[in-house]
């Protein structure tokens, strides 16, 4: 009998529960950081258990942001984005697939979370009519005009 290859988990990965949306705050910075951190993971140095943990966190955050961003004005774009989110969440790889497939799914989740966070930020800035974000007002009044 041969040993399992390192690209397959030696035992089935534990089913990670998707956090309920009430368990995670609608925190744009934390969500963006989680997506960035997940995209920084490298396949050769990340275990299947870590991938599953990150996958569970990102799935929860995506669910939270999708409820906030995609349920309001029903346009063709939001319906398409909702379909993309639902399809991505439903297409989670099974425990017996290669680690690469789980890793690719994690990257897809991170990119979707970035997309939802960007949409949420755009809607938030649009709602604040007449007020410029602090980072824009500070850069215009300080420095030497070339961004430093």
C-alpha positions as CSV (number, residue, x, y, z in Angstrom):
1,X,0.0,0.0,0.0
2,X,1.3,3.4,-0.9
3,X,1.2,6.5,1.2
4,X,-1.2,9.2,0.2
5,X,0.2,11.9,-2.0
6,X,0.8,15.3,-0.3
7,X,-1.8,16.9,-2.7
8,X,-4.6,14.9,-1.1
9,X,-5.6,15.2,2.5
10,X,-4.7,12.1,4.5
11,X,-8.1,12.2,6.1
12,X,-11.3,14.0,5.1
13,X,-11.2,17.6,6.0
14,X,-13.7,18.5,8.7
15,X,-16.8,20.3,7.3
16,X,-16.3,23.9,8.3
17,X,-19.5,25.5,9.4
18,X,-20.4,28.7,7.5
19,X,-20.6,31.4,10.1
20,X,-24.1,32.9,10.3
21,X,-24.2,36.4,9.1
22,X,-25.2,37.6,12.6
23,X,-21.8,36.3,13.8
24,X,-19.7,38.5,11.6
25,X,-19.8,42.3,11.7
26,X,-20.3,44.3,8.4
27,X,-16.7,45.6,8.6
28,X,-15.4,46.7,5.3
29,X,-11.7,46.9,6.4
30,X,-11.8,43.5,8.1
31,X,-13.5,41.9,5.0
32,X,-11.0,43.5,2.6
33,X,-8.1,42.4,4.8
34,X,-9.5,38.8,5.0
35,X,-9.7,38.7,1.2
36,X,-6.2,40.0,0.8
37,X,-4.8,37.6,3.4
38,X,-6.6,34.6,1.7
39,X,-5.1,35.6,-1.7
40,X,-1.6,35.8,-0.1
41,X,-1.8,32.1,0.8
42,X,0.4,29.9,-1.4
43,X,-0.6,26.4,-2.4
44,X,2.7,24.7,-1.6
45,X,2.8,26.1,2.0
46,X,-0.8,26.0,3.0
47,X,-2.5,23.0,4.5
48,X,-6.0,21.8,3.5
49,X,-7.2,22.6,7.0
50,X,-6.1,26.2,6.6
51,X,-7.8,26.4,3.3
52,X,-11.0,25.1,4.8
53,X,-10.8,27.5,7.7
54,X,-10.3,30.5,5.3
55,X,-13.1,29.2,3.1
56,X,-15.5,29.1,5.9
57,X,-14.7,32.7,7.0
58,X,-14.9,34.1,3.4
59,X,-18.2,32.3,2.8
60,X,-19.7,33.9,5.9
61,X,-18.4,37.4,4.9
62,X,-19.7,36.9,1.3
63,X,-23.1,36.0,2.6
64,X,-23.1,39.0,4.8
65,X,-22.1,41.5,2.1
66,X,-24.3,39.9,-0.5
67,X,-27.3,40.5,1.7
68,X,-26.3,44.1,2.2
69,X,-25.3,44.9,-1.3
70,X,-27.3,42.7,-3.7
71,X,-30.7,42.7,-2.1
72,X,-31.6,46.4,-2.5
73,X,-32.2,47.8,-5.9
74,X,-33.1,44.8,-8.2
75,X,-31.4,45.6,-11.5
76,X,-30.0,43.2,-14.1
77,X,-26.5,43.8,-12.7
78,X,-27.5,43.0,-9.1
79,X,-29.5,39.9,-10.2
80,X,-26.4,38.7,-12.2
81,X,-24.1,39.4,-9.3
82,X,-26.5,37.5,-6.9
83,X,-26.5,34.6,-9.3
84,X,-22.7,34.6,-9.3
85,X,-22.6,34.7,-5.5
86,X,-25.1,31.9,-5.2
87,X,-23.4,29.8,-7.8
88,X,-20.0,30.3,-6.1
89,X,-21.3,29.4,-2.7
90,X,-23.1,26.3,-4.0
91,X,-20.0,25.1,-6.0
92,X,-17.8,24.4,-3.0
93,X,-15.5,21.4,-3.6
94,X,-16.1,18.2,-1.8
95,X,-13.7,16.8,0.8
96,X,-12.2,14.2,-1.6
97,X,-11.0,16.6,-4.3
98,X,-7.5,17.7,-4.8
99,X,-6.2,20.5,-2.6
100,X,-5.6,22.6,-5.7
101,X,-9.4,22.6,-6.4
102,X,-10.1,23.8,-2.8
103,X,-7.3,26.4,-3.1
104,X,-8.8,27.7,-6.4
105,X,-12.3,27.9,-4.8
106,X,-10.8,29.9,-1.9
107,X,-9.2,32.4,-4.4
108,X,-12.5,32.7,-6.2
109,X,-14.2,33.4,-2.9
110,X,-11.6,36.1,-2.0
111,X,-12.0,37.8,-5.4
112,X,-15.8,37.8,-5.0
113,X,-15.5,39.3,-1.5
114,X,-13.3,42.0,-2.9
115,X,-16.0,42.7,-5.5
116,X,-18.8,42.9,-2.9
117,X,-16.7,45.1,-0.6
118,X,-16.0,47.5,-3.5
119,X,-19.7,47.7,-4.4
120,X,-20.6,48.3,-0.7
121,X,-18.0,51.1,-0.5
122,X,-19.3,52.7,-3.7
123,X,-22.8,52.7,-2.4
124,X,-21.7,54.1,0.9
125,X,-19.8,56.9,-0.7
126,X,-22.8,57.6,-3.0
127,X,-25.0,57.8,0.1
128,X,-22.8,60.4,1.6
129,X,-23.6,63.1,-1.0
130,X,-21.5,66.2,-0.5
131,X,-18.9,64.7,1.8
132,X,-15.5,63.7,0.6
133,X,-13.7,60.8,2.2
134,X,-11.0,61.9,4.6
135,X,-8.2,60.4,2.6
136,X,-9.1,62.6,-0.4
137,X,-9.4,65.8,1.6
138,X,-6.1,65.3,3.5
139,X,-4.1,64.5,0.3
140,X,-5.3,67.7,-1.4
141,X,-4.2,69.9,1.5
142,X,-0.9,68.4,2.5
143,X,2.2,67.3,0.8
144,X,3.9,68.9,-2.3
145,X,1.2,68.0,-4.8
146,X,2.8,64.8,-6.2
147,X,1.4,62.5,-3.6
148,X,4.2,62.7,-1.0
